[in-house]
Amino acid sequence: MEESGACDTSGGDDSNSGDGDNTDSDDDTDTGNNGDTDSGNNDDTDSGSGGGTGGSDDSDTYISGQNYRKGEEVCYDGDLFVAQWWANGDDHPTDALTAENTWGSPWLLKEADGCSSDGGSDDDTGTGGNDGGSDNDNNDNSDDGNDNSDSTPITISASVSQTQITGGGTVTLDASSSGGDGNLSYSWAQLSPASPEADIASATSASTTVTLPSSTFDVSYVFSLIVSDGDTTEEAQITVQNLAVDDTDEDDDDDNTDGSESSVTANISASSINVGCSGTVNLDGSGSTGGSDISYIWSQTSGPVVKMTNYTGSATSVTLSEVYSDVTYTFQLTASDSTQASDVDEVSISQDGCAAADGYVMGISELEAAEESITSSDSLLQEVKDTVETRDNAVVEAVQPGRSANPENVLRVESILSEEDWDYLFALRAEEYTYTNFLRAVAKFPAFCGDYTDGRDAEAICRKSMAVMFAHYAQETGAHATGWEVPEWRQGLYWLREIGWTEDTSGGYGACDASSSWAAEAWPCAINSDGGYKSYFGRGAKQLSWNYNYGPFSQAMYGDIYTLLEAPELVADTWLNLASSIFFFVYPQPPKPSILHVIDGTWEPNSVDLANNLTSGFGVTTNIINGAIECSSGTEDYRSQYRIEYYQSTAEYFGVEIPADEELGCANMGQFQTGGAASLDIYWDKDWGWSADTPNNESYACQLVNYQTAYSALNEGDYAKCVEGNFDMTIDYQD
C-alpha cells in the first residue's frame, strides 16, 4: 500500500520487483512476500519451444529475478526444480543443491537431468529443430538416460495423532507406511504460519513429534512432508488446528478477555516537576504494576519539542535547555503486559523562562490564531481534519474486546466483526495481528466506522470499509499460497516484517544524510547498537517504510516524531501494526482522496476526475494504493484482478452488495491530477510575502502548499513550528 505522507522522492517509479522495497509514496508494492509479480508468467508453454530439447512439457526455463509460486517447475542447467512454497526473485534454484535441509531453500531438486540441457538461460535456443521441443532421438522424451519404466512410484501415507488440540501440546506426524523403491528419505517442515513456530523434533525421520506452543488465538498449522527415493520426490501436507484455551470462566485478572478494566497501572516518578531555568529530569516507570513482562513506551505530548534518552525502557530522561518564556512539557508513559492489558500515565514538567529572545518575538496565541484563520476558510480541509482526528492513547489502550466502555466506533466494529470472525478471516495471520490490536487501532481514529449526522448509513459504510480494507490486506500482506487449504482471500496479514530484514539490521529505507535530504533533518534516523542507522523497512499491515513515513506516523500516534523513529519495531509489535493501515485509509494524499472518503461518499468526482474515468468504487481504491503500477494500462493487471477477487469474497462475507455498475477494476482509469475533487494543499511552507511591521519586512508567516514539507496542516501546532523554522524568531509560550 502507498505510504501516507510519504516524501515522494521516487518520481512515481514503482518497480520494486516484488521484494517489498516500498520505497516511494506512490506505490507500496506490498511486503516482498506477497506474490505481486506474475509467478511463473509462463502460460504453460512447452519448454521445448523455448529451446529445450526433450525436457518437461510443463516447465519453463528459470528466469532470474522472477517470483514463482508453490508447485511451479523450472529448468536450470538441465535439472528440473520445483518450488516448495513462494520463491522470491533472489531465491535461485541451485540453492537447493547446497541447502543443509530441504526447508533451507524454497526450491527442491525434483529430477536431475529432468530437462534438456538448455543451459539455464532464459534465451537459449535448443537443438530440437522446428518440432516445438521434440527430442533429438525422437524417442518420446526418454533421452534422459534414466529409464524408470520399471520403478515403483512413491506412495505417501502420512498421518497425525491429533488433528486438533487445545492450548498447545505435542502431536506425532507419521509417514512410516510410505512406500517406494530403495531407501526413502523424509523431510518435515512448517509451511504456515510464519509465527508462532512449532518445534519439530526430528525433521528427517519417517515419524516425528511436533510441539505446538500455547497461543491466545486459534492457529492453523500446515506441515509439509517431502519423501524422496533418490530419483523422484513426492509431497504431502498435514493440517493441525491449535485452539486457544477458553479461560473466560476462570478467575484470572490478567487475561482481561471478558471486558474488565486493565490490570496494569502505569506510574511515572519524576525527579523534578520544575527544573527552573534549565536542567535534566529523570522519568521512571518501574513503579508500574500489573501482569508479567511489562513493556514501556515513552512519548512527549505537549510543549516545545525535546528528545528523550530512551523510548522503550522502564526509565528515561530529558534535558531541558534554557527557554525564553515559561513553558510546560507533558510526557506520557504507556505500560503493557503480555496479556495486552495496558494503561497510560502522564506527568507535566514546568520550566522557567530565562533566556534572552533570539530574534523577533511572537506570541503562541498570535500564531494559533493565524493558523485557524487560514485553515477554517477551506471546507474540504476542515472535512479532512475531522476525518484524521485521533483519540488520546489513554482511551485507546483501555480498549478490550467486550468492554462496554469502548468508544462508539469500536462498539460498532464489534457488533459486525467478532473475534471468531477475525480468527476465521485471518486464519494464517502473524500472531501479533490480534483482534484486540485491531480494536485499538479502530479506537485511535474516531472517523473509521464512526457516526454520521447527515443521514448516511454508518453501519453499511463500516461493513464496506472492512470489506475493502481486508481485501487489500490479502493482496498486500497475504501468503498467496494457492495450494493451501485456506483460500487466498483469507490469507491476509500473513507477513509482519519485510522478508530479509530483522530488528538488528542497520541501514536501508532511510533518508538519513542531512547534507542530501531535508527529510533527514525533519525526521532524523536513530542509531543502532552497532553504530549504523536503524532500518525503517516494511512493518505491519501497511508495511510502513522509510523514516519520512515513520516520523509523521509517530507524530499522529504519539504527538512525538521521535517515538517511532527511535523504536520502529513498535510498528510491528503493538497495535500500531494495524493502526498504520487505518492511518493510510483515512489520510488523503492530494490530489488523491482518502479511501474512507471514497467509500462514504465524501469524495464526489468532478469533471477533471471523470475525464480520467475516476469514479467511485473498489477500483479507484486500488488506484489510490498502487495506481502507477496496477492501473491505466487498458488491461487489468493481475494484482488488481487478485484484489477484485478478494473483495468479492470479503464483500459477500460482510453482506455488502456490490452494485452491477460499480467499477471494480482500474485498467481504464487515468491517474489523479491537480484540479480533481480531492486536490488540496495540506502542507505549510514559508510565506515569502512582505510586511510593513516586522524586521526586514518579512512576513513571519507560513502558507499552504501542495508539496510535502516537514509541517502538515493536519497536525495542530505545525503552523507555529513552520514559522519558527523559517524565520529568525522566538515563540513566547506565555502569551
TIZAKOL-358881 format. One record per residue (C-alpha): x, y, z. Coordinates in pm, whole numbers, padded with zeros to 5 digits, always signed. Example, Ala and Ser with C-alpha at 12.3 -4.5 7.8 and 13.67 -1.06 7.14 Angstrom:
// TIZAKOL-358881
+01230-00450+00780
+01367-00106+00714
This chain:
// TIZAKOL-358881
+00000+00000+00000
+00105+00355-00060
+00295+00535+00212
+00074+00803+00361
+00251+01132+00394
+00548+00989+00211
+00829+01205+00092
+00788+01126-00275
+01146+01113-00393
+01082+00834-00639
+00916+01025-00913
+00643+00764-00915
+00867+00477-01011
+00703+00182-00851
+00901-00103-00995
+01046-00268-00690
+01023-00618-00832
+00809-00766-00561
+01072-00765-00291
+00886-00541-00055
+01101-00242-00123
+00822+00008-00054
+01050+00299-00126
+00814+00554-00265
+00498+00734-00181
+00303+00640-00488
+00317+00269-00454
+00368+00027-00179
+00414-00294-00367
+00348-00484-00058
+00576-00688+00160
+00801-00854-00087
+00634-01167+00029
+00307-01141-00144
+00330-01251-00499
+00290-00922-00667
+00463-01048-00973
+00324-01300-01211
+00476-01609-01060
+00561-01830-01345
+00430-01594-01611
+00480-01881-01845
+00146-01961-01998
+00235-02328-01952
+00415-02330-02283
+00614-02633-02380
+00968-02594-02259
+01095-02728-02588
+00964-02425-02772
+01187-02208-02560
+01488-02404-02667
+01451-02722-02464
+01514-03049-02639
+01301-03303-02467
+01254-03162-02116
+00942-03136-01902
+00646-03036-02112
+00509-02808-01839
+00830-02647-01713
+00979-02321-01831
+01342-02223-01817
+01420-02040-01493
+01418-01660-01528
+01643-01478-01282
+01462-01217-01074
+01117-01364-01132
+00897-01482-00848
+00743-01830-00855
+00450-01979-00671
+00436-02306-00486
+00426-02604-00722
+00574-02431-01026
+00852-02619-01201
+01152-02470-01379
+01450-02599-01571
+01802-02488-01494
+02122-02643-01634
+01918-02942-01745
+01784-03014-01396
+01419-02992-01301
+01335-02790-00987
+01002-02739-00812
+00905-02451-00580
+00805-02590-00239
+00645-02257-00147
+00668-01898-00262
+01011-01832-00417
+01128-01473-00444
+01330-01344-00737
+01655-01372-00542
+01593-01737-00447
+01793-01933-00703
+01706-02299-00780
+02067-02407-00724
+02030-02300-00359
+01853-02633-00318
+02176-02815-00401
+02369-02657-00114
+02095-02622+00150
+02156-02837+00456
+01785-02924+00478
+01503-02924+00229
+01343-02631+00409
+01663-02430+00365
+01550-02321+00019
+01208-02273-00139
+01339-02479-00431
+01367-02858-00442
+01558-03062-00699
+01281-03271-00844
+01484-03460-01104
+01848-03437-01206
+01873-03411-01584
+01496-03389-01584
+01510-03125-01853
+01708-03094-02169
+02049-02930-02144
+01907-02586-02201
+02192-02417-02020
+01968-02248-01769
+01930-01927-01965
+01603-01757-02044
+01701-01700-02408
+01866-02029-02502
+01787-02190-02831
+01779-02564-02832
+01857-02832-03082
+01510-02966-03121
+01464-02827-03470
+01120-02694-03551
+00917-02954-03372
+00839-02737-03071
+01080-02903-02835
+01080-03261-02957
+01358-03497-02852
+01675-03526-03054
+01628-03900-03081
+01252-03886-03128
+01209-04139-02851
+00920-03979-02661
+01126-03783-02416
+01314-04088-02294
+01655-03947-02370
+01744-03854-02016
+01929-04177-01959
+01704-04269-01669
+01462-04535-01775
+01226-04556-01483
+00962-04758-01660
+01002-05046-01413
+01035-04833-01098
+00774-04832-00828
+00629-04484-00768
+00646-04336-00422
+00325-04365-00226
+00297-04129+00071
+00098-04238+00372
+00105-03950+00621
-00100-03922+00936
-00116-03716+01253
-00203-03839+01600
-00441-03545+01658
-00579-03304+01402
-00692-03064+01673
-00552-02976+02015
-00629-02703+02265
-00378-02485+02445
-00071-02625+02273
+00089-02964+02316
+00257-03242+02125
+00134-03434+01821
+00301-03707+01618
+00346-03687+01242
+00395-04030+01086
+00487-04130+00731
+00649-04467+00809
+00395-04655+00596
+00501-04473+00280
+00630-04698+00004
+00858-04690-00298
+01184-04817-00440
+01503-04809-00235
+01562-04623+00086
+01326-04334+00134
+01435-04003+00282
+01193-03774+00467
+01178-03402+00527
+00922-03234+00751
+00880-02856+00760
+00631-02600+00887
+00477-02422+00590
+00246-02189+00781
+00201-01976+00972
+00530-01790+00983
+00471-01737+01354
+00421-01886+01613
+00674-02154+01526
+00626-02519+01619
+00915-02738+01736
+00974-03034+01502
+01178-03288+01699
+01324-03485+01406
+01269-03322+01070
+01433-03600+00868
+01270-03905+01029
+00975-04101+00898
+00796-04023+01223
+00844-03718+01445
+00682-03538+01731
+00587-03174+01696
+00532-02943+01990
+00286-02658+01935
+00314-02357+02166
+00017-02227+02359
-00147-01930+02190
-00402-01665+02279
-00579-01726+01946
-00655-02024+01724
-00372-02124+01491
-00397-02347+01185
-00060-02517+01125
+00029-02665+00787
+00321-02908+00782
+00489-03024+00463
+00632-03371+00408
+00870-03439+00120
+00960-03803+00051
+01239-03896-00191
+01382-04226-00317
+01684-04062-00476
+01529-04029-00819
+01187-03879-00760
+01007-03694-00483
+00652-03662-00364
+00497-03409-00128
+00205-03414+00114
+00065-03169+00367
-00093-03215+00708
-00302-02956+00889
-00326-02934+01268
-00555-02694+01448
-00416-02548+01772
-00706-02388+01957
-00667-02116+02217
-00764-02204+02573
-01109-02076+02661
-01049-01947+03011
-01314-01678+03024
-01480-01854+03316
-01162-01867+03520
-01089-01609+03786
-00777-01472+03619
-00747-01096+03640
-00454-01091+03400
-00646-01215+03097
-00887-00922+03060
-01069-01101+02776
-01405-01057+02948
-01416-00680+02906
-01288-00597+03254
-01072-00293+03318
-00697-00311+03267
-00496-00494+03529
-00191-00279+03452
-00136+00053+03624
+00118+00284+03464
+00309+00508+03704
+00567+00779+03634
+00802+00903+03902
+00979+01229+03806
+01299+01351+03971
+01157+01703+03950
+00843+01867+03816
+01006+02211+03791
+01358+02250+03657
+01394+02625+03699
+01598+02782+03421
+01732+02454+03280
+01820+02103+03388
+01774+01731+03341
+01464+01541+03454
+01470+01167+03514
+01146+00981+03448
+01099+00635+03599
+00818+00397+03508
+00942+00095+03700
+00676+00157+03964
+00408+00049+03714
+00221-00259+03831
+00030-00539+03666
+00093-00867+03489
+00416-01022+03373
+00666-00886+03122
+00563-00523+03137
+00681-00317+02839
+00711+00061+02822
+00662+00328+02556
+00752+00693+02621
+00639+00998+02427
+00611+01375+02460
+00260+01506+02406
+00296+01883+02459
+00549+02163+02487
+00845+02261+02271
+00994+01952+02106
+01270+01782+02307
+01430+01443+02271
+01434+01179+02545
+01722+00940+02602
+01507+00626+02579
+01166+00547+02433
+01104+00185+02527
+01276+00119+02860
+01139+00144+03213
+01319+00475+03264
+01426+00772+03055
+01549+01127+03097
+01524+01459+02919
+01750+01763+02926
+01571+02099+02905
+01785+02385+02776
+01712+02749+02857
+01396+02894+02707
+01268+03248+02661
+00933+03212+02837
+00780+02981+03097
+00674+02654+02935
+00516+02326+03038
+00607+01987+02892
+00388+01678+02912
+00536+01329+02892
+00335+01010+02858
+00411+00651+02952
+00224+00351+02814
+00275+00033+03016
+00153-00303+02880
+00183-00663+02989
+00194-00990+02798
-00187-01024+02800
-00234-00691+02617
-00358-00518+02930
-00238-00155+02913
-00251+00174+03097
-00126+00527+03039
+00018+00780+03284
+00127+01139+03226
+00349+01388+03404
+00385+01761+03344
+00718+01935+03391
+00737+02316+03416
+01035+02526+03321
+01103+02892+03398
+01189+03124+03115
+01530+03284+03149
+01693+03303+02805
+01717+03621+02602
+01496+03645+02298
+01653+03520+01976
+01518+03743+01702
+01163+03863+01661
+00918+03756+01935
+00572+03626+01852
+00314+03502+02099
+00182+03146+02067
-00175+03279+02068
-00099+03500+01768
+00041+03203+01576
-00254+02979+01667
-00498+03249+01554
-00319+03278+01220
-00337+02901+01171
-00708+02897+01248
-00778+03186+01013
-00613+03013+00719
-00749+02661+00768
-01107+02748+00867
-01180+02906+00531
-01135+02578+00342
-01432+02345+00391
-01260+02043+00235
-00958+02091+00461
-01189+02101+00761
-01357+01777+00647
-01019+01611+00612
-00903+01737+00953
-01218+01591+01110
-01152+01259+00937
-00792+01228+01061
-00868+01331+01419
-00728+01089+01677
-00810+00992+02034
-00577+01013+02329
-00381+00693+02384
-00521+00663+02736
-00858+00588+02571
-00703+00361+02310
-00500+00147+02549
-00806+00084+02767
-00992-00090+02484
-01060-00460+02536
-01298-00690+02343
-01642-00688+02501
-01575-00383+02718
-01894-00177+02742
-01699+00148+02779
-01522+00108+02445
-01561+00408+02209
-01871+00407+01990
-01691+00324+01667
-01523+00027+01837
-01859-00097+01961
-01991-00075+01604
-01699-00280+01474
-01752-00539+01749
-02120-00569+01653
-02016-00654+01295
-01683-00834+01342
-01645-01073+01635
-01318-01225+01749
-01433-01552+01591
-01480-01366+01262
-01131-01223+01296
-00984-01568+01353
-01170-01704+01052
-01087-01420+00813
-00718-01418+00907
-00661-01783+00983
-00292-01770+00890
-00204-01429+01033
+00110-01349+01225
+00029-01372+01596
+00094-01001+01655
-00214-00913+01450
-00462-00969+01732
-00828-00879+01749
-00753-00652+02046
-00490-00470+01843
-00739-00416+01563
-00997-00271+01803
-00736-00037+01949
-00634+00073+01602
-01000+00148+01530
-01029+00338+01859
-00744+00570+01762
-00942+00700+01462
-01299+00806+01553
-01393+00855+01187
-01329+00491+01096
-01666+00319+01138
-01778+00637+01311
-02115+00815+01320
-02262+01039+01052
-02502+01323+01129
-02631+01372+00774
-02831+01053+00729
-02559+00831+00584
-02577+00468+00699
-02285+00429+00941
-02315+00051+00968
-02325-00001+00591
-02020+00224+00549
-01842+00034+00824
-01914-00302+00665
-01790-00185+00326
-01482-00023+00482
-01376-00351+00637
-01456-00548+00322
-01238-00314+00116
-00958-00295+00372
-00942-00671+00428
-00935-00738+00053
-00630-00514+00025
-00477-00689+00329
-00495-01017+00137
-00302-00866-00152
-00054-00656+00046
+00039-00897+00327
-00117-01227+00216
+00064-01560+00192
-00053-01601-00170
-00030-01979-00137
-00266-02128-00393
-00225-02485-00272
-00308-02429+00093
-00634-02532+00249
-00726-02176+00350
-00835-01976+00040
-00619-01681-00058
-00876-01416+00038
-00839-01537+00399
-00457-01545+00393
-00414-01176+00473
-00183-01045+00749
+00049-01342+00699
+00356-01118+00683
+00453-00886+00966
+00806-00780+00876
+00954-00750+00533
+01138-01067+00432
+01513-01049+00476
+01506-00778+00742
+01536-00803+01122
+01538-00553+01405
+01916-00591+01424
+01962-00483+01062
+02129-00147+01017
+02075+00083+00721
+01821+00070+00443
+01497+00263+00396
+01641+00577+00549
+01696+00926+00411
+01946+00986+00689
+02211+01215+00542
+02120+01572+00633
+02352+01704+00364
+02149+01541+00088
+01790+01541+00216
+01585+01787+00418
+01386+01485+00537
+01690+01369+00735
+01669+01683+00947
+01292+01677+00977
+01275+01307+01072
+01625+01210+01192
+01725+00845+01175
+01810+00674+01503
+02139+00498+01567
+02157+00120+01611
+02370-00058+01869
+02637-00125+01605
+02669+00244+01523
+02476+00228+01197
+02142+00388+01127
+01830+00199+01228
+01639+00048+00939
+01289+00163+00852
+01194-00140+00645
+00834-00252+00591
+00646-00341+00907
+00282-00411+00988
-00031-00438+00776
+00068-00120+00595
+00431-00234+00554
+00524+00117+00656
+00875+00205+00537
+01124+00496+00529
+01200+00738+00809
+00998+01012+00638
+00688+00796+00689
+00770+00667+01037
+00814+01024+01163
+00472+01158+01051
+00302+00837+01164
+00470+00869+01504
+00350+01230+01525
-00006+01120+01454
+00003+00833+01703
+00201+00989+01990
+00235+01360+01918
+00609+01289+01908
+00811+01213+01595
+01090+01050+01794
+00895+00760+01948
+00882+00552+01630
+01199+00689+01477
+01383+00564+01786
+01176+00246+01823
+01046+00146+01477
+00988-00212+01599
+00671-00087+01770
+00504-00070+01427
+00530-00450+01417
+00486-00548+01781
+00196-00332+01904
-00148-00222+01785
+00037+00014+01553
+00077-00284+01318
-00288-00234+01224
-00322+00136+01305
-00074+00208+01027
-00319+00070+00774
-00612+00271+00913
-00387+00578+00917
-00342+00530+00543
-00713+00452+00499
-00830+00786+00644
-00546+01015+00530
-00563+01165+00179
-00266+01221-00047
-00389+01502-00264
-00484+01501-00542
-00590+01153-00428
-00877+01134-00178
-00866+00907+00123
-01011+00561+00077
-01264+00640+00351
-01389+00943+00158
-01435+00725-00150
-01640+00472+00045
-01855+00712+00249
-01929+00937-00049
-01745+01247+00072
-01539+01234-00247
-01754+01322-00547
-01553+01310-00871
-01557+01633-01067
-01504+01689-01438
-01125+01650-01407
-01168+01317-01234
-01435+01196-01474
-01215+01284-01770
-00972+01027-01630
-01251+00770-01573
-01209+00806-01195
-01539+00701-01043
-01640+00577-00700
-01598+00205-00650
-01348-00056-00543
-01131+00003-00849
-01046+00359-00752
-00923+00238-00410
-00669+00023-00595
-00573+00330-00794
-00515+00520-00470
-00298+00239-00333
-00095+00133-00634
-00225+00318-00936
+00108+00381-01106
+00172+00007-01127
-00164-00169-01144
-00383+00079-01331
-00418+00273-01656
-00276+00006-01890
-00602-00078-02068
-00576-00439-01949
-00648-00539-01591
-00322-00606-01409
-00312-00946-01240
-00257-00782-00900
-00565-00568-00947
-00754-00881-01054
-00649-01054-00731
-00779-00757-00532
-01112-00776-00714
-01149-01145-00640
-01060-01093-00274
-01306-00804-00248
-01587-01009-00396
-01528-01265-00120
-01494-01019+00167
-01797-00823+00047
-02003-01141+00046
-01880-01225+00397
-01982-00884+00533
-02311-00877+00346
-02203-00587+00126
-02394-00569-00201
-02176-00485-00500
-02381-00278-00746
-02378-00405-01101
-02233-00075-01225
-01957-00047-00963
-01617-00024-01130
-01409-00292-00962
-01100-00261-01180
-00877+00030-01274
-00733-00071-01611
-00913+00211-01791
-00861+00475-01524
-00612+00757-01557
-00416+00895-01265
-00537+01158-01020
-00449+01510-01131
-00435+01858-00984
-00777+02013-01020
-00958+01696-00921
-01215+01697-00643
-00958+01591-00384
-00695+01849-00477
-00597+02013-00153
-00297+02199-00010
-00212+02030+00321
+00146+02139+00396
+00290+02460+00540
+00588+02642+00388
+00739+02986+00418
+00525+03278+00305
+00756+03496+00100
+00523+03795+00128
+00602+04146+00257
+00504+04304+00592
+00546+04666+00693
+00558+04596+01067
+00822+04324+01102
+01202+04309+01083
+01334+04323+00728
+00970+04343+00620
+00950+03964+00621
+00605+03806+00660
+00678+03590+00965
+00402+03368+00833
+00353+03040+00650
+00122+02947+00364
-00045+02628+00244
+00131+02448-00042
+00068+02131-00246
+00414+01977-00199
+00542+01797+00106
+00731+01977+00378
+00807+01893+00741
+00493+02079+00851
+00143+01942+00797
-00178+02141+00820
-00336+01823+00956
-00122+01847+01272
-00228+02113+01521
+00068+02334+01608
+00268+02270+01293
+00197+02624+01174
+00392+02767+01467
+00675+02519+01400
+00682+02628+01037
+00716+02996+01128
+00982+02921+01387
+01172+02700+01142
+01171+02955+00858
+01235+03285+01035
+01471+03435+01293
+01219+03445+01575
+01128+03323+01923
+00791+03194+02042
+00651+03335+02366
+00455+03046+02515
+00315+03263+02794
+00138+03499+02556
